[in-house]
Amino acid sequence: MKNILTATLILATFATTGFAKPEHHLVQTVSYDLDGVSFESAIVSADGADEKKPGILMVPNWMGPTAASLERAKQIAGDDYLVMMVDMYGTETRPANADEAAAAATFVRNDRDLMRARASKALEAFRSEGAKLGLDPDHIAAIGFCFGGGTVLELGRSGADVDVIASFHGDLISPTLEADAGNTKAKVLVLHGADDPYVPQSDVATFLAVMQNTSVDWQLVQYGGAVHSFTNPQAASDGARYHASSDKRSFEALDALLEETWGK
């Protein structure tokens, strides 16, 4: 199995040094509509791939589909996965700053049926279009960062047919958390900054209390000294800041769970 950790360390190096990353991936735009809204996600696959590969549905942070999130998708894909960078907002909404991102993310968060429907539609499109590019439809994980982490957890609570769900510094609370948490079929990995001011320990405690009353295969790892956005090399505020050791450890945890689940 490809080591995603290596990919993320390379990504951090390119992000901080300004060197150009060698291009060896194909990027296919995937267009679809839902309830009158048009979406454009992107599937990343290795150039020249000739065998079926597991897939990773990747929901970006609240900035949505950006050049940075596409680079993240390429690094995670490497040579061994297909990755679909998901558009959760629709083509008419592309945040240009934090205020616009907050508005877009809040709109989706405030309607959990909408969030689930959009994430489920993306998964459906990934299976359909990914099949043309060599996706193994029986081996799919869903991962997300910040807003995206909360989104994939919500996708899991809808009973989605995926093997693994991993949330990196994502939202943990949902209006129907207690009622729906047990519907999750996937193995769940929550990777959390212990000092995150936006997803505080009170939310962690609520999440733990609910999950302990389910039969879901879940784990939660907290990283000391880490706040929100600890995997994002561009994050540099007091409450949202890159934390190199937690970045490394979190992707080690994802690598281990994928290897345990897929055995390759």
N, C-alpha and C positions, 0 to 999 in steps of 0.2 A: 504494500500500500504506500502511496505517496505520502510524504510527511508534510502536512499542511503547515506545520510550524516553520519549516524551512522557507516555505513560500512567503509567510508573513514577515519573517525577518528580512527577506530580500525586499519585500514591499517597503518596510520601514527604512531600509537603506536608501532605496531610490527616492522615497518621499523626502528624506532629510538631506540628501546630497545633491539632488537635482539631476543626477545622471539619468539618461533615457533607458528604459527597460527594453531589452530585446523583444521584438514582436514575433511570436510563433503561435498565435491563436487565431482562430476564425471567430468572428462575432456576427451572429445573425439576429436581426431585429425581429421580434415576435409581436405582431399587432393583433389585438382582439378588442371586442366591445362588451360592456356589461352595463345594463340599465341606462343606455344612452350615452355612456362615457367611453371614450376611446383610450386605450392603453398601449404603451410600447415598452416591452421588456426586452432583454437581450440575453441570448444564449451564447456562452463562451465554450469553445471546444478546442482541443489541440489540433493544430494543422497536421493533416495526414493521418489522423486516427483511423484505425481499421478494425476495431473490436468494440463490443458493447462495454460501456462504462457506467458506473454508478453516477447518480446525479445529486447535485446540491442546489436546492432552491434558496437563494440568498436575498433577504430583504434588507436594504440599506438603512442607514440612520435617517433622521427626519429631513435631511436635505434631498432625499429621494434619489432618482437616477442621475448620477454625476460622473464626470471623468474619473474622479477618485474612486467611486464605488465600482466602476467598470474595471479599473486597475486591480482593485481588491479581488474582483471575480476572476480575473485572469490568473492572479497569483494562487488563489485557492484551487482553480481548475488544474493548473500544472499540466501534466501529461496523463493524469489518471481519472479525472472527473469531468463531467459536463456541469457547468454552473449557470443558472439563470438568475440574472440580476432583475429583481422585480420592481415594476412600476406600480406603486400603491395609490398614486394620486390621479393618474390620467394625464394625457398629453398637454392639457391646457394648464396644468399646475406644475411649474418647475420653480421651486423656491430659489430666490437669489440671495437671501440673507436669513439670519436666525429668526427674525420676526415673521417672515413669510413661511419659514419652515414650521415654526410653532403653530401658526394658524392652520396650515395644511394637516399637520399631524393631529392637532386637537379635533379637527373636523372628523377625521377617521376614528380616532379613539372614542369620541362621544357617541358613535353608532357602531356597536360591536357586531351587529348583524351585517352591516356594510363591510366592516373590516374582514370578517370571516368570508363573506362572499367574494371580495376582491382577492384575498389570498387563495381561496379555493379555485377561483377562475385562473389565477396564475399557475397553480399546480396542474390544473387540467391542460392549460396551454403548453406547459413544460413537457408533460407526458406525450402530448400529441406531436408537437414540433420537434422535441428532443429525439423522438423515435427515428426521425429522418436523419439524425446526426450521430446515431449510435448509442442513444441512451438506453440503459437497462431499466425498464419501467418498474421492476420489482425491487430496486435498490435506490431509494431516494431519501435524502435527509433534508431538513429545512433548518436554516440558521438565520439569525438576524442580529443586528447591532442597534442598541438603544431602542428607538421606536420600532425598528425591525425585530428586535428581540421579543418585545411584547406582542408583536404581530404573529410571530411563529408560535408562541405559546398559545395565543388565541386560536390559531389554526389547529393546534393539537386538541384543544378543548372542543372543537367542532367534530372530533372523531376522524380527522383526516388520515388517510392510509399512507403514512410515511414511517420510516424505520426509526429515525432519530430526529429530535428537535433540540437545538442548542441556542440558548439566548446569551448573548454577550452584553453585559450591562443594560439589560432590558427592563421594561416595566413588568412587575410581577402581579399586580392587582387587576382584577376584572370585576365588573358589576355582577357577573354570574359565576364567579370563581368557585364558590362552595358547591353550587349546583352542577357545574359542568366539568370540574377538574378531572373527575373520574372517567370521563369519556375519552381521555387521551389514550391512544393506542401505542404511540411511539415511546421509545426511551427518551427521557428528558434530562438535559444537562443545563443547569443554570450557572453561569459564570458571573460573579458579582463583586463589585468593589465594596469592601466592608465599610468604607467611609463615604459612600455615595450619598450626597445630600438630596438628590432628586428621587432616589428610590431608597428611602430610609429603612432603618432596622425594624421599624414598626410594620412596614410592608413585608419585609422578609419574614417576620414572625407570623403574620397572617398567612402568607404563602405556605410556610412550613406546617402550620396547624392544619390547613386544609389538605395538603398533600399526604400528610401522615394518616389521613382517614381514607385514602384511596389505595387501590392495588397497582397503581402506575409504577413503572420502573423509573425512578427519578433520583437525581443527585443535585446538590447545590454546593458550590465551592465559593468561598469568600476569600478575597485577597486583601491582606492587611496593607494599609497605606495607599490603597487605590480608591479613586473616586469614580465619577461617571466617565464614560468614553475612554477607558484605559487602554483600548487597542488602537486608538486613533492617533497617529503621530502628529497630526495637526492640532489636536486639542491641547490648549494651554491656559485655561482659566482655573480659578480656584476650585470650582465644583466639577469641572469636566477637564481632565488632564491625562495625557499619555503616561503610562506607567510600564516601563520596558519589561520588568520581570514578570508582571502580571499578564502582559500581552503574551509573552513566551509560554508561561505556564498554562494559560487558558487554551491556547491552541494545542499544547501537548495533551490536555485533557480531552479535547475534541478528537484528536488523532487516535487516542487510546480507545475511545468509545466507538469510533467508526471501525477500527480494527477488530474490536470485540464483536461488533454487530455483523460486519460483512466478512470478516476473516481473511482479508487480503489487503 
